[in-house]
Amino acid sequence: MNVDQWQNYPGARHGNSSGLSFADGHSEVWRWVEPTTAGLKGSGGFAGTFKGNRDLKRVAQAYIDPPKP
């Protein structure tokens, strides 16, 4: 997984935020902090590469099998 790429555009219909759900049953609402992330909604398909995107970093941290350095 490349942490600088959105493979599919993120949801942003809930006030430019999305819910992250975890295996232990907890969840959190993450409000997109990058203007480029919120701007992707409705773009469809592969969304592109975004170096240093804090939203991508947060999603990668929550991923079940995070990338190894």
N, C-alpha and C positions, 0 to 999 in steps of 0.2 A: 504494500500500500504506500503510495506516494502521499505524504502528509501535506503537500503543496497543491494537490489536485482535488477538485470536486468531481467525482465520477458521475454523479447525478446531482442535479441542482437541489439545494436544501429547501425545506418547507419554510414559508414565511407568512402564513395566513393568520397567525395569532399574534399580531402586534410585532411583526418582524422577529419572531422567536420560534423555537421548536422545543419539544419535550424530549429529554433523554431518559431512557428507562434502563435499569440495571438488574442483573441477575439476582441480587439480594432483595429485590422488591422495592427499592427506593427509586425515586425519579426526581428530576429537576427540570426546570424551565430555563433554557439558555436563550437570552436575548442577543441577537446578532449584534456585534460591536463594529464590524467592518461594513462600511457603506457598499462595498462591492458584493458582499454576501447577500444583503437584503435586496440588492438590485438584480440578483439572479432569478428570483421567483418567476415562474412561468417561462423560463428560457428553454426548458426541455433538454433531455439528453445530457451528453457530456458537457460539463459547465466550464472546464478550463483549469489553468494553472495560476495560482496566486501565491507568490513567495511571501512568507512572513505573515500569512493570514491568521489572526488570533482565533477566529472561529474554527478554522480547520484544525488548528492545534488542539482546541478543546474537544472537538469531536474525536480526534485521534487518541487523546488521553482516555476517553470513555470507551473506546473500542475494545471488544473482548480479547483480541489478540494484537496488542499494540506492536508497531514495527520495532525491530531491534536496531540499535545504532550500528 
